[in-house]
Amino acid sequence: MGINRTFFFNQARAVLFDGSLRQSQVDGLTAILDKWEAEMPDADDRWLAYMLGTAHHETGRTMQAVRETFASTDDKAIAILDRAFNAGRLPWVSTPYWHKDSRGRSWLGRGLVQLTHKSNYEKMSTELGIDLVADPTLAMDLQTAVKIMLKGMRKGSFTGKKLGDFFSPTKEEWRNARKIINGLERADLVASYAKSYYGAISYTIGG
């Protein structure tokens, strides 16, 4: 049985979006649900919930592909990242990966799950058959961003950890699932979003 979209959006609107959804948020949520139902209808519904919770957090609940720092252009994002790095606010970064290369390409975070570093763009290009190396800004396309999120979180492409490591018939680890994306950074917050999405979809998935 598919997702009851009316129930899903009513629940999401009330619990996760303060009672109101913009059309762009509806569009983003719909793109994720459509891709899930087309490619993974029989997978664990907690996987979908955790992907939705992740996108909710990573995009500042816009549910649209965004740049790192939420800047409107690459140049603005690079300037913001440079200021933060120079001020010592990014201690985990040894080399500014966002600086443009000789061809003017920046490998800053983009998408629903913030794809960063050239190596990850190369990996997802191979996974998806989309040349994100030639044009990394393609990760800002919503449909492409959805593909990156579903493939990467299912296969463990980002950190080596995948959805199946945390959700299975014998396992349910909402907090630790954050390791799929970024260690335990904001792990409890993302888990809370994911559980709320689970409440919105579990009403109808699987019967």
C-alpha positions as CSV (number, residue, x, y, z in Angstrom):
1,M,0.0,0.0,0.0
2,G,1.3,3.4,-0.9
3,I,1.5,6.5,1.3
4,N,-1.7,8.3,2.1
5,R,-0.6,11.7,0.9
6,T,-3.5,13.5,2.6
7,F,-2.7,12.1,6.0
8,F,1.0,12.6,5.5
9,F,0.8,16.2,4.6
10,N,-1.8,17.0,7.3
11,Q,0.5,15.4,9.9
12,A,3.7,17.0,8.6
13,R,2.1,20.4,8.3
14,A,0.8,20.2,11.9
15,V,3.8,18.6,13.6
16,L,6.8,19.7,11.6
17,F,5.9,23.0,9.8
18,D,4.0,25.0,12.4
19,G,0.7,24.5,10.7
20,S,1.6,25.9,7.3
21,L,3.4,24.5,4.2
22,R,4.8,26.6,1.3
23,Q,4.4,25.2,-2.2
24,S,8.1,24.8,-2.4
25,Q,8.1,22.6,0.7
26,V,5.2,20.6,-0.7
27,D,7.2,20.2,-3.9
28,G,10.3,19.0,-2.1
29,L,8.4,16.5,0.1
30,T,6.5,15.2,-3.0
31,A,9.7,14.7,-4.9
32,I,11.1,12.5,-2.1
33,L,7.9,10.5,-1.7
34,D,7.6,10.0,-5.5
35,K,11.1,8.7,-5.8
36,W,10.7,6.4,-2.8
37,E,7.5,4.9,-4.1
38,A,9.0,4.4,-7.6
39,E,12.3,2.8,-6.5
40,M,11.9,1.5,-2.9
41,P,8.3,0.8,-2.1
42,D,9.0,-2.4,-0.2
43,A,12.0,-1.0,1.9
44,D,11.8,-0.3,5.6
45,D,9.5,2.8,6.1
46,R,11.9,4.0,8.9
47,W,14.5,4.5,6.1
48,L,12.1,7.0,4.4
49,A,11.4,8.7,7.7
50,Y,15.0,9.1,8.5
51,M,15.8,10.5,5.0
52,L,12.9,13.0,5.4
53,G,14.2,14.0,8.8
54,T,17.7,14.4,7.5
55,A,16.5,16.6,4.6
56,H,14.4,18.6,7.0
57,H,17.5,19.4,9.1
58,E,20.0,19.8,6.3
59,T,17.9,22.2,4.2
60,G,16.6,24.3,7.1
61,R,13.2,22.7,6.5
62,T,12.9,24.3,3.1
63,M,12.9,20.7,1.6
64,Q,14.7,22.2,-1.4
65,A,18.3,21.6,-2.5
66,V,20.4,24.3,-0.8
67,R,24.0,25.4,-0.7
68,E,26.2,25.1,2.4
69,T,25.5,28.2,4.6
70,F,22.2,28.6,2.7
71,A,23.7,31.3,0.5
72,S,22.1,32.2,-2.8
73,T,25.2,31.9,-4.9
74,D,28.5,29.9,-4.7
75,D,30.5,33.1,-4.3
76,K,28.5,34.2,-1.3
77,A,28.8,30.8,0.3
78,I,32.5,30.7,-0.3
79,A,32.9,34.2,1.4
80,I,30.8,33.0,4.4
81,L,32.9,29.8,4.7
82,D,36.2,31.8,4.4
83,R,35.2,34.1,7.2
84,A,34.2,31.2,9.4
85,F,37.4,29.3,8.7
86,N,39.6,32.4,9.2
87,A,37.9,33.0,12.5
88,G,38.6,29.5,13.7
89,R,35.0,28.4,13.7
90,L,35.6,25.4,11.5
91,P,38.3,23.5,13.5
92,W,37.5,20.2,11.8
93,V,38.5,21.6,8.4
94,S,42.2,21.4,7.6
95,T,42.0,22.6,3.9
96,P,39.2,24.8,2.6
97,Y,37.5,22.4,0.3
98,W,35.2,25.1,-1.0
99,H,37.8,27.1,-2.8
100,K,37.4,27.1,-6.6
101,D,39.7,24.9,-8.6
102,S,41.4,26.0,-11.9
103,R,38.2,25.4,-13.8
104,G,36.1,27.6,-11.4
105,R,34.4,24.7,-9.7
106,S,33.7,24.7,-6.0
107,W,33.1,21.5,-4.0
108,L,31.1,23.1,-1.2
109,G,28.0,21.4,0.1
110,R,25.0,21.2,-2.0
111,G,21.7,19.4,-2.1
112,L,19.3,17.8,0.4
113,V,22.2,16.2,2.3
114,Q,25.1,18.6,1.6
115,L,27.4,16.7,-0.8
116,T,30.9,18.1,-0.2
117,H,34.5,17.4,-1.5
118,K,35.4,16.5,-5.0
119,S,35.8,12.8,-4.1
120,N,32.2,12.6,-3.1
121,Y,31.0,14.4,-6.2
122,E,33.1,11.8,-8.2
123,K,31.6,9.0,-6.3
124,M,28.0,10.1,-6.8
125,S,28.7,10.8,-10.5
126,T,29.6,7.1,-10.8
127,E,26.7,5.9,-8.7
128,L,24.1,8.0,-10.6
129,G,25.5,8.3,-14.1
130,I,25.2,12.1,-13.8
131,D,28.4,14.2,-14.4
132,L,28.5,16.1,-11.2
133,V,32.3,16.6,-11.6
134,A,31.9,18.6,-14.8
135,D,29.2,20.7,-13.2
136,P,28.8,20.3,-9.4
137,T,26.0,22.8,-9.4
138,L,23.8,20.0,-10.8
139,A,23.5,18.8,-7.2
140,M,21.2,21.9,-6.7
141,D,18.6,20.4,-9.0
142,L,15.8,18.9,-6.8
143,Q,15.4,15.7,-8.7
144,T,19.2,15.1,-8.7
145,A,19.4,16.0,-5.0
146,V,16.7,13.4,-4.2
147,K,18.6,10.8,-6.2
148,I,21.8,11.6,-4.3
149,M,20.1,11.4,-1.0
150,L,18.4,8.1,-1.6
151,K,21.3,6.4,-3.2
152,G,23.9,7.7,-0.8
153,M,22.0,7.0,2.4
154,R,21.0,3.5,1.2
155,K,24.5,2.5,0.1
156,G,26.6,4.3,2.7
157,S,28.3,6.5,0.1
158,F,28.8,9.5,2.4
159,T,30.5,8.1,5.5
160,G,30.5,4.3,5.0
161,K,27.4,4.0,7.3
162,K,24.1,3.2,5.7
163,L,20.4,3.0,6.6
164,G,20.4,-0.7,7.0
165,D,23.1,-0.4,9.7
166,F,20.6,1.3,12.0
167,F,17.2,0.1,10.9
168,S,16.4,-3.6,10.4
169,P,14.0,-6.2,11.7
170,T,16.1,-6.4,14.9
171,K,17.5,-2.8,15.1
172,E,16.1,0.7,15.5
173,E,18.7,3.3,16.3
174,W,17.3,6.8,15.5
175,R,20.1,8.7,17.2
176,N,23.1,6.7,15.8
177,A,21.7,6.9,12.3
178,R,23.1,10.4,12.1
179,K,26.4,8.7,11.5
180,I,25.2,8.2,7.9
181,I,25.8,11.9,7.3
182,N,27.8,13.6,10.0
183,G,28.8,11.7,13.1
184,L,26.5,12.6,16.0
185,E,26.1,16.3,15.1
186,R,22.6,17.3,16.1
187,A,21.8,13.6,16.3
188,D,18.9,13.9,18.8
189,L,17.3,16.8,16.8
190,V,17.4,14.9,13.5
191,A,16.1,11.8,15.3
192,S,13.1,13.8,16.6
193,Y,12.3,15.0,13.1
194,A,12.6,11.5,11.7
195,K,10.3,10.1,14.3
196,S,7.7,12.7,13.5
197,Y,7.9,11.9,9.8
198,Y,7.6,8.2,10.7
199,G,4.3,9.0,12.5
200,A,3.1,10.7,9.3
201,I,4.0,7.8,7.0
202,S,3.5,4.7,9.1
203,Y,-0.2,5.1,9.1
204,T,-0.5,3.6,5.7
205,I,2.8,2.1,4.6
206,G,2.7,-1.7,4.8
207,G,-1.1,-1.9,5.2
